[in-house]
Amino acid sequence: MLSRFTAPLARGCMAVAVAGLCGIVAVVAIQVFGRYVLNDTPVWAESMALVLILYVTLLGAAVGVRDAGHIGMESLLVLVPERVRNRLEILIYALVGTFGAIMAWNGAILAASVAPYKIPTLGISEAFNQAPLVISGALIVMFSLEHVIALFRGEEVKPAWH
């Protein structure tokens, strides 16, 4: 049941990440054009590219957890018996989920602490830079939980893109 919710959510996150990647390309192209052709770089371009990179990277990382695209210990896991492998996979996803929870918690603390400040060239709150930490952390927790539940049921989480 959880997969019916998380698979479309993961696809949506990847669509946002792909749109953000296209945005990065466009912003950098504008920056290069401004610098070398107009000899007048837009002041907002670098800040916008950095903000977009945060969203693209962290949303992509969360989806990597959901679709098991993260770096794993597969070389070790293929050498152990099935019963031990399931326990190790549960441990790995529990640790990844714990990392996601810590990332979301500390990202929220950081966002709250910098919320009054603005990114000068964009005019938006600095908390906007920390929001992807919170979002990605929460998604990592949810996606890890999905894997743990699937492992307890003897099922496999199908990647969102298949």
C-alpha positions as CSV (number, residue, x, y, z in Angstrom):
1,M,0.0,0.0,0.0
2,L,2.8,2.4,0.8
3,S,4.3,1.8,-2.6
4,R,1.2,3.1,-4.3
5,F,2.0,6.4,-2.6
6,T,5.8,6.5,-2.7
7,A,6.3,5.4,-6.3
8,P,4.3,8.4,-7.8
9,L,6.0,10.7,-5.1
10,A,9.4,9.5,-6.2
11,R,8.5,10.1,-9.9
12,G,7.3,13.6,-9.0
13,C,10.5,14.3,-7.1
14,M,12.6,13.2,-10.1
15,A,10.4,15.3,-12.4
16,V,11.1,18.3,-10.2
17,A,14.8,17.4,-10.1
18,V,15.0,17.1,-13.9
19,A,13.2,20.5,-14.3
20,G,15.7,21.9,-11.8
21,L,18.6,20.5,-13.8
22,C,17.1,22.2,-17.0
23,G,16.9,25.4,-14.9
24,I,20.5,25.1,-13.9
25,V,21.5,24.7,-17.6
26,A,19.4,27.8,-18.5
27,V,20.7,29.9,-15.6
28,V,24.3,29.1,-16.3
29,A,23.8,29.8,-20.0
30,I,22.4,33.2,-19.1
31,Q,25.3,33.8,-16.8
32,V,27.9,32.9,-19.5
33,F,26.1,34.9,-22.2
34,G,25.9,37.9,-19.8
35,R,29.5,37.6,-18.9
36,Y,31.1,37.0,-22.2
37,V,28.7,38.6,-24.7
38,L,27.1,41.5,-22.8
39,N,30.0,42.0,-20.4
40,D,27.4,42.3,-17.7
41,T,26.7,39.2,-15.6
42,P,23.2,39.0,-14.0
43,V,23.8,39.3,-10.2
44,W,21.1,36.7,-9.4
45,A,22.4,33.9,-11.7
46,E,25.0,32.3,-9.5
47,S,22.8,32.3,-6.4
48,M,19.9,30.8,-8.4
49,A,22.2,28.1,-9.8
50,L,23.4,27.2,-6.3
51,V,19.8,27.0,-4.9
52,L,18.8,24.8,-7.8
53,I,21.7,22.5,-7.3
54,L,20.7,21.9,-3.7
55,Y,17.2,20.9,-4.7
56,V,18.3,18.7,-7.6
57,T,20.9,16.9,-5.6
58,L,18.9,16.3,-2.5
59,L,15.7,15.2,-4.2
60,G,17.7,12.9,-6.5
61,A,19.4,11.4,-3.4
62,A,16.1,10.7,-1.7
63,V,14.8,9.0,-4.9
64,G,18.1,7.0,-5.0
65,V,17.2,5.5,-1.7
66,R,13.7,4.6,-2.8
67,D,14.9,3.0,-6.0
68,A,17.9,1.4,-4.4
69,G,20.3,3.4,-6.5
70,H,22.5,4.3,-3.6
71,I,25.9,2.9,-2.9
72,G,25.3,-0.4,-1.1
73,M,27.3,-3.2,0.3
74,E,26.1,-5.6,-2.3
75,S,29.5,-7.4,-2.7
76,L,29.3,-8.4,1.0
77,L,25.6,-9.2,0.9
78,V,25.9,-11.7,-1.9
79,L,28.3,-13.8,0.1
80,V,26.0,-14.3,3.1
81,P,23.0,-16.6,3.5
82,E,19.6,-15.3,2.6
83,R,18.4,-15.0,6.3
84,V,21.5,-13.0,7.2
85,R,21.2,-10.9,4.1
86,N,17.7,-9.8,4.9
87,R,18.7,-8.8,8.4
88,L,21.7,-6.8,7.1
89,E,19.5,-5.1,4.5
90,I,17.0,-4.2,7.3
91,L,19.9,-2.8,9.3
92,I,21.2,-0.8,6.3
93,Y,17.8,0.7,5.6
94,A,17.4,1.5,9.4
95,L,20.7,3.3,9.4
96,V,19.9,5.2,6.2
97,G,16.5,6.1,7.6
98,T,18.1,7.3,10.8
99,F,20.5,9.4,8.7
100,G,17.5,10.9,6.9
101,A,15.8,11.7,10.2
102,I,18.9,13.4,11.5
103,M,19.3,15.3,8.3
104,A,15.7,16.5,8.4
105,W,15.8,17.5,12.0
106,N,19.1,19.4,11.8
107,G,18.0,20.9,8.5
108,A,14.9,22.3,10.2
109,I,16.9,23.7,13.0
110,L,19.3,25.3,10.5
111,A,16.4,26.7,8.4
112,A,14.8,28.2,11.5
113,S,18.0,29.8,12.5
114,V,18.7,31.5,9.1
115,A,15.0,32.2,8.2
116,P,15.3,36.0,9.1
117,Y,18.2,36.5,6.7
118,K,17.7,36.9,2.9
119,I,19.8,35.8,0.0
120,P,20.8,39.2,-1.2
121,T,20.7,38.6,-4.9
122,L,17.4,36.7,-4.9
123,G,15.5,38.5,-2.1
124,I,14.3,35.2,-0.6
125,S,14.9,33.7,2.8
126,E,18.1,31.8,3.5
127,A,15.8,29.0,4.8
128,F,15.0,28.3,1.2
129,N,18.5,26.8,0.9
130,Q,17.9,24.5,3.9
131,A,14.4,23.3,2.9
132,P,15.7,20.6,0.6
133,L,17.6,19.1,3.6
134,V,14.3,18.8,5.5
135,I,12.3,17.5,2.5
136,S,15.0,15.0,1.4
137,G,15.5,13.8,4.9
138,A,11.8,13.1,5.4
139,L,11.6,11.4,2.1
140,I,14.6,9.2,2.9
141,V,12.9,8.2,6.2
142,M,9.7,7.3,4.3
143,F,11.5,5.4,1.5
144,S,13.7,3.5,4.0
145,L,10.6,2.5,6.0
146,E,9.0,1.3,2.8
147,H,12.1,-1.0,2.2
148,V,12.1,-2.3,5.8
149,I,8.4,-3.2,5.6
150,A,8.9,-4.9,2.2
151,L,11.8,-6.9,3.6
152,F,9.7,-8.0,6.6
153,R,7.0,-9.1,4.1
154,G,9.5,-10.9,1.9
155,E,8.7,-8.5,-1.0
156,E,10.8,-6.2,-3.1
157,V,10.3,-2.5,-3.7
158,K,9.9,-1.9,-7.4
159,P,11.8,1.1,-8.7
160,A,9.5,4.0,-9.6
161,W,10.8,4.2,-13.1
162,H,9.8,0.7,-14.2
